[in-house]
Amino acid sequence: MNRQALISAFLESIQAYPGKRWVIALSGGLDSIVMLHLAASHLPSCKLHILHVNHHLQESADAWSAFCQKQAESLALPFTQIDVFPENSSEAAARDARYAAFSHFLKAGDVLLLAHHADDQAETVLFRLLRGSGLHGLAGMPSSRMLGGNNIVRPLLSVPRLELETWARAQQLSWIEDPSNQSSLYDRNFLRLKVLPVLKERWPAVVERLSATSQLLRHERQMLDEYLDQELAGLLLGKCALDGDLLASVASHKRKALIRRWVYNLQGDTLNEIQLAQVDQDFFHSAADKNPQFTLKSALLRRYRGNLHLCSLATDEECIERLPLYEGRIDLKGGVLTVESCQAGSDRLKVLDKVVCVKRLEGMSCRPVGRGRKTLKKLFQEASIPPWQRQNWPVCMVDDEIVALPGICICEGWNATSSDTPGFSLSWEPF
Ligand SMILES: Nc1ncnc2c1ncn2[C@@H]1O[C@H](COP(=O)(O)OP(=O)(O)OP(=O)(O)O)[C@@H](O)[C@H]1O
């Protein structure tokens, strides 16, 4: 890869993500220093910002921060340092703290640039292969992904480390060598220091090949994901529930793949094989009267009447007190309410003016159209609404009268049967 090819690879990956700001994650190591200088030379400086995280884990941590700040000053670029104090000194704790700091710092429209390169990708693939990963793991790091609402991009992912070093030396750049990278006690370092050099002797292009393999697998995975999304469409009961009978009827490996994809689509969490085996065991091989639960980072998997539900960990919070209704989508803590007024003519919205949403109280009852008087409890049971969703289900009222239970029923007198009858339709997507 010549100098121009390196610059083109960098610019091509970045130009697909024209953010408000490109935030350069600068550790001070070779890779992020090269990324910084490529960005400073080829991108408008008014769109650049440097972000450095000080983990306070090594003696020289403050010296690294000072080095990064100096780089920013010499290039006249804005610089932010975030200090974090990870729970312990492991790489994983540092990583968690770093990503939490990244998330906290990024504003809407920012794109975060990370300087992982092809050797990092090769190490990742080898490491995961040795750990027994499947397609998901072997597809390696993606060249871009979402972090909360922001894009993370790795514009140097196809560039071997040696190319970066050659370029950095030619530009007379200086960078920091992290002494912990030289300890082969860590698995990743062992692969980098002891295994990859031996492989390179025999197959000089091993890094490029491993990184090409991961890219092929990413494409295969993309096709698989598209297939799973189509299959999921036939299993969904609302957004956050899957039909348990249909899931039980497919082979276990397919069921696990479907559940993993569904959870990923809703939560961004990827369940690993051990977690999936646990979910499969607890939810599809346990007695029907059991109430299995599986806790994810910020959600809970539950079973109700055989179906699989993904619900927020915060469902016990009281989310509605008294909310005037208006047309459109209303985001509430326990879900999303969609309101459509069906009344024709100029009084259309007046119908909704009178309606308020309240929280359900014990013993409430109403008269759903054509079904006589029913308690809300009975209506929830008949509609197969899981108990944990009932507490936050909004109840629509005018004065003391219940006029609708969104997604379940409209009450007598409030279903628009002609243009002069008040009416509306409502749906509630709990989470
Ligand atoms: N302290 C830091 N401050 C800002 N950015 C950092 C810091 N450490 C790492 N980064 C960013 O992350 C990239 C990858 O760093 P590194 O290879 O050390 O992380 P990793 O642990 O291997 O990977 P990951 O960050 O995905 O866990 C760096 O090139 C840099 O862009």
Ligand as a Chemical Component Dictionary entry (heavy atoms), coordinates in Angstrom:
data_LIG
# 
_chem_comp.id                   LIG 
_chem_comp.type                 NON-POLYMER 
_chem_comp.pdbx_formal_charge   0 
_chem_comp.three_letter_code    LIG 
# 
loop_
_chem_comp_atom.comp_id 
_chem_comp_atom.atom_id 
_chem_comp_atom.alt_atom_id 
_chem_comp_atom.type_symbol 
_chem_comp_atom.charge 
_chem_comp_atom.model_Cartn_x 
_chem_comp_atom.model_Cartn_y 
_chem_comp_atom.model_Cartn_z 
_chem_comp_atom.pdbx_ordinal 
LIG N1  N1  N 0 -7.401  6.362  26.077 1  
LIG C1  C1  C 0 -7.966  6.533  24.904 2  
LIG N2  N2  N 0 -8.477  7.725  24.560 3  
LIG C2  C2  C 0 -9.068  7.918  23.375 4  
LIG N3  N3  N 0 -9.160  6.967  22.442 5  
LIG C3  C3  C 0 -8.664  5.762  22.708 6  
LIG C4  C4  C 0 -8.043  5.477  23.946 7  
LIG N4  N4  N 0 -7.647  4.193  23.929 8  
LIG C5  C5  C 0 -8.000  3.699  22.722 9  
LIG N5  N5  N 0 -8.613  4.631  21.976 10 
LIG C6  C6  C 0 -9.127  4.495  20.599 11 
LIG O1  O1  O 0 -9.435  3.135  20.366 12 
LIG C7  C7  C 0 -8.605  2.626  19.325 13 
LIG C8  C8  C 0 -8.250  1.189  19.633 14 
LIG O2  O2  O 0 -7.490  1.155  20.783 15 
LIG P1  P1  P 0 -6.975  -0.192 21.398 16 
LIG O3  O3  O 0 -6.446  -1.035 20.279 17 
LIG O4  O4  O 0 -6.132  0.107  22.561 18 
LIG O5  O5  O 0 -8.313  -0.758 21.928 19 
LIG P2  P2  P 0 -8.773  -2.227 22.030 20 
LIG O6  O6  O 0 -9.034  -2.478 23.453 21 
LIG O7  O7  O 0 -7.852  -3.160 21.355 22 
LIG O8  O8  O 0 -10.090 -2.136 21.163 23 
LIG P3  P3  P 0 -11.486 -1.604 21.645 24 
LIG O9  O9  O 0 -11.366 -0.117 21.889 25 
LIG O10 O10 O 0 -12.406 -1.888 20.509 26 
LIG O11 O11 O 0 -11.762 -2.384 22.867 27 
LIG C9  C9  C 0 -7.408  3.559  19.319 28 
LIG O12 O12 O 0 -6.762  3.537  18.061 29 
LIG C10 C10 C 0 -8.042  4.884  19.615 30 
LIG O13 O13 O 0 -8.639  5.433  18.455 31 
# 
loop_
_chem_comp_bond.comp_id 
_chem_comp_bond.atom_id_1 
_chem_comp_bond.atom_id_2 
_chem_comp_bond.value_order 
_chem_comp_bond.pdbx_ordinal 
LIG N1  C1  SING 1  
LIG C1  N2  SING 2  
LIG C1  C4  DOUB 3  
LIG N2  C2  DOUB 4  
LIG C2  N3  SING 5  
LIG N3  C3  DOUB 6  
LIG C3  C4  SING 7  
LIG C3  N5  SING 8  
LIG C4  N4  SING 9  
LIG N4  C5  DOUB 10 
LIG C5  N5  SING 11 
LIG N5  C6  SING 12 
LIG C6  O1  SING 13 
LIG C6  C10 SING 14 
LIG O1  C7  SING 15 
LIG C7  C8  SING 16 
LIG C7  C9  SING 17 
LIG C8  O2  SING 18 
LIG O2  P1  SING 19 
LIG P1  O3  DOUB 20 
LIG P1  O4  SING 21 
LIG P1  O5  SING 22 
LIG O5  P2  SING 23 
LIG P2  O6  DOUB 24 
LIG P2  O7  SING 25 
LIG P2  O8  SING 26 
LIG O8  P3  SING 27 
LIG P3  O9  DOUB 28 
LIG P3  O10 SING 29 
LIG P3  O11 SING 30 
LIG C9  O12 SING 31 
LIG C9  C10 SING 32 
LIG C10 O13 SING 33 
# 
